[in-house]
Amino acid sequence: MKLIALALLLLMLAGFVVSHAMGRQGIWAWVASFCEAGTVGALADWFAVVALFRRPLGLPIPHTAIIPHGKDRIADSLAVFVRDHFLEPETLLAKLKVFDPAARLGQWLAQPAQSRMLADMARGWALQALDLLDETAVRRNIQAFVVERLRSWDAAATASDVLGLLTADGRHQKLLDEALKRLAAHLDDEAIKQRVSAMLVKYARREWPKLVGTVEWVKPVEGIADNLADRIARALLDELNEVLSQPQHPLRQDYERWLGDYIVRLRDEPALGERVAAIKQRLIDHPSLQEYVQGLWDQVNASLRRDLAREDGVIAGHLQRSLAGLGDALQQDPSLREALNQHLLAGAERLTTRLRDGVTAHIAQTVKGWDERHLVEQLELSVGRDLQYIRFNGTLVGGLIGLALQAISRWI
């Protein structure tokens, strides 16, 4: 484009020289006027275009190299222009309100492909986050957290509360009934009776060997023990059935009083609370518990990785359903859309207000930091083609003005 503009200038100069050589008579007078004025127009516009970016011919002419010399002022003006026309809160909020971001988000999320894509992205982010974790520190912190929570836990008060819940609505009596029924089932078992009989014989032979030897002359001790075990079992079964059939049986009342007193003691008796705390501390310090707590993160981490690595995993499915559900809700619930839009608009207003000055300063500092030569080259590449048209127009318009002036002078 520069070469074309230069060729036009040279053409005007050549025409000017030729027309003068031909004596500026007849048609050559018109050619001379056109070329003379065209040369002036071409040179004037060349000067104007070059003066925007640098000094013409390197001469220190005032008000040339306008862009390099006014770079700081241009930077400030550009930053203010962006601030006032692109980051004006009222203008931005008006555009956002017309855009209706909640409705568009709902339409987008309601598409299965989009919700699936977001779920897959979330799975990838989660896996990357797991890779970035310091597993040694995580294990140490989990162990410290669990142990600290266990040590601060009032086990006696919790046991009192749990027992209190068990005693509500007679649940403890139902628990007692179940225990008695299980005990009765054991006592009615022949194998249990045989074990009791064997224990009786063993005990009698150890404690009263002479008496047992004398009795065996009359009847075998084993038979007596079997009979005694059976009688004991029947007696216990009768007693258990009596307890089960009588809501006010003395055993039940004793059980009621004992349990109630124990609940109160757990809550109010420091000595009992200290014993429970000591038991809790022994459990905390037990190597098995420590090893289990340290392995919690390994189990959680492995489980998370297995699930996140699967496209049909539980987490991915839950995320996809949640996102799709949010999209459907946004489409069907105007009040939800309105609430979300209000939150977005409020957030955009706060963000815009907070960033306006920072963005303005950033634009100004960035432009001011550009190298002047690089800035000029980039601007010339961006708008230089159009600027060369100014030179074309200056040449042609100047020539036409020369013809007009020649016509006027002839008329005068």
ChimeraX attribute file (.defattr): number of C-alpha atoms within 10 A of each C-alpha:
attribute: neighborCount
match mode: 1-to-1
recipient: residues
	/A:1	14
	/A:2	15
	/A:3	9
	/A:4	13
	/A:5	20
	/A:6	17
	/A:7	12
	/A:8	20
	/A:9	24
	/A:10	15
	/A:11	15
	/A:12	25
	/A:13	18
	/A:14	16
	/A:15	21
	/A:16	23
	/A:17	15
	/A:18	16
	/A:19	22
	/A:20	15
	/A:21	11
	/A:22	13
	/A:23	11
	/A:24	17
	/A:25	13
	/A:26	10
	/A:27	10
	/A:28	18
	/A:29	18
	/A:30	20
	/A:31	23
	/A:32	28
	/A:33	25
	/A:34	26
	/A:35	31
	/A:36	23
	/A:37	25
	/A:38	31
	/A:39	26
	/A:40	19
	/A:41	25
	/A:42	27
	/A:43	17
	/A:44	16
	/A:45	21
	/A:46	23
	/A:47	17
	/A:48	17
	/A:49	20
	/A:50	18
	/A:51	19
	/A:52	18
	/A:53	21
	/A:54	20
	/A:55	17
	/A:56	17
	/A:57	10
	/A:58	9
	/A:59	9
	/A:60	11
	/A:61	11
	/A:62	9
	/A:63	10
	/A:64	21
	/A:65	21
	/A:66	15
	/A:67	18
	/A:68	17
	/A:69	15
	/A:70	11
	/A:71	20
	/A:72	16
	/A:73	14
	/A:74	16
	/A:75	20
	/A:76	17
	/A:77	15
	/A:78	16
	/A:79	22
	/A:80	20
	/A:81	13
	/A:82	15
	/A:83	21
	/A:84	14
	/A:85	11
	/A:86	13
	/A:87	21
	/A:88	15
	/A:89	20
	/A:90	11
	/A:91	12
	/A:92	16
	/A:93	18
	/A:94	11
	/A:95	11
	/A:96	15
	/A:97	14
	/A:98	8
	/A:99	12
	/A:100	16
	/A:101	17
	/A:102	23
	/A:103	21
	/A:104	15
	/A:105	15
	/A:106	21
	/A:107	17
	/A:108	18
	/A:109	25
	/A:110	21
	/A:111	14
	/A:112	15
	/A:113	13
	/A:114	16
	/A:115	22
	/A:116	20
	/A:117	13
	/A:118	17
	/A:119	22
	/A:120	20
	/A:121	13
	/A:122	16
	/A:123	22
	/A:124	14
	/A:125	13
	/A:126	16
	/A:127	15
	/A:128	11
	/A:129	10
	/A:130	14
	/A:131	11
	/A:132	9
	/A:133	10
	/A:134	9
	/A:135	14
	/A:136	11
	/A:137	10
	/A:138	14
	/A:139	17
	/A:140	13
	/A:141	14
	/A:142	17
	/A:143	20
	/A:144	14
	/A:145	13
	/A:146	15
	/A:147	18
	/A:148	12
	/A:149	11
	/A:150	15
	/A:151	14
	/A:152	9
	/A:153	13
	/A:154	15
	/A:155	19
	/A:156	23
	/A:157	18
	/A:158	13
	/A:159	15
	/A:160	20
	/A:161	15
	/A:162	12
	/A:163	18
	/A:164	16
	/A:165	13
	/A:166	15
	/A:167	18
	/A:168	10
	/A:169	9
	/A:170	12
	/A:171	14
	/A:172	18
	/A:173	18
	/A:174	14
	/A:175	13
	/A:176	16
	/A:177	18
	/A:178	13
	/A:179	12
	/A:180	17
	/A:181	16
	/A:182	11
	/A:183	14
	/A:184	19
	/A:185	12
	/A:186	15
	/A:187	20
	/A:188	15
	/A:189	11
	/A:190	12
	/A:191	11
	/A:192	16
	/A:193	22
	/A:194	16
	/A:195	13
	/A:196	20
	/A:197	22
	/A:198	16
	/A:199	14
	/A:200	19
	/A:201	19
	/A:202	13
	/A:203	12
	/A:204	16
	/A:205	15
	/A:206	11
	/A:207	11
	/A:208	10
	/A:209	12
	/A:210	12
	/A:211	11
	/A:212	17
	/A:213	13
	/A:214	11
	/A:215	13
	/A:216	14
	/A:217	9
	/A:218	8
	/A:219	11
	/A:220	12
	/A:221	20
	/A:222	16
	/A:223	13
	/A:224	16
	/A:225	21
	/A:226	19
	/A:227	14
	/A:228	16
	/A:229	22
	/A:230	20
	/A:231	13
	/A:232	15
	/A:233	21
	/A:234	15
	/A:235	12
	/A:236	16
	/A:237	20
	/A:238	13
	/A:239	13
	/A:240	17
	/A:241	15
	/A:242	12
	/A:243	18
	/A:244	19
	/A:245	11
	/A:246	11
	/A:247	12
	/A:248	10
	/A:249	13
	/A:250	11
	/A:251	13
	/A:252	17
	/A:253	12
	/A:254	11
	/A:255	15
	/A:256	16
	/A:257	12
	/A:258	12
	/A:259	17
	/A:260	15
	/A:261	11
	/A:262	16
	/A:263	21
	/A:264	14
	/A:265	17
	/A:266	22
	/A:267	18
	/A:268	14
	/A:269	13
	/A:270	12
	/A:271	11
	/A:272	15
	/A:273	18
	/A:274	14
	/A:275	12
	/A:276	18
	/A:277	17
	/A:278	12
	/A:279	12
	/A:280	18
	/A:281	14
	/A:282	12
	/A:283	14
	/A:284	18
	/A:285	11
	/A:286	11
	/A:287	11
	/A:288	11
	/A:289	14
	/A:290	15
	/A:291	11
	/A:292	12
	/A:293	20
	/A:294	20
	/A:295	15
	/A:296	13
	/A:297	19
	/A:298	14
	/A:299	12
	/A:300	10
	/A:301	14
	/A:302	11
	/A:303	11
	/A:304	17
	/A:305	16
	/A:306	10
	/A:307	16
	/A:308	21
	/A:309	16
	/A:310	14
	/A:311	14
	/A:312	11
	/A:313	15
	/A:314	13
	/A:315	18
	/A:316	22
	/A:317	16
	/A:318	13
	/A:319	19
	/A:320	22
	/A:321	17
	/A:322	15
	/A:323	23
	/A:324	23
	/A:325	16
	/A:326	19
	/A:327	23
	/A:328	17
	/A:329	16
	/A:330	23
	/A:331	20
	/A:332	13
	/A:333	11
	/A:334	13
	/A:335	11
	/A:336	16
	/A:337	21
	/A:338	16
	/A:339	12
	/A:340	17
	/A:341	19
	/A:342	14
	/A:343	13
	/A:344	18
	/A:345	20
	/A:346	13
	/A:347	12
	/A:348	16
	/A:349	18
	/A:350	12
	/A:351	12
	/A:352	21
	/A:353	14
	/A:354	11
	/A:355	14
	/A:356	20
	/A:357	14
	/A:358	12
	/A:359	17
	/A:360	22
	/A:361	16
	/A:362	13
	/A:363	19
	/A:364	20
	/A:365	15
	/A:366	12
	/A:367	19
	/A:368	18
	/A:369	13
	/A:370	12
	/A:371	12
	/A:372	16
	/A:373	12
	/A:374	10
	/A:375	18
	/A:376	19
	/A:377	13
	/A:378	12
	/A:379	13
	/A:380	17
	/A:381	11
	/A:382	11
	/A:383	10
	/A:384	16
	/A:385	12
	/A:386	13
	/A:387	19
	/A:388	20
	/A:389	16
	/A:390	19
	/A:391	27
	/A:392	24
	/A:393	17
	/A:394	23
	/A:395	29
	/A:396	22
	/A:397	17
	/A:398	23
	/A:399	26
	/A:400	17
	/A:401	17
	/A:402	23
	/A:403	22
	/A:404	15
	/A:405	16
	/A:406	18
	/A:407	13
	/A:408	10
	/A:409	9
	/A:410	8
	/A:411	7
	/A:412	6
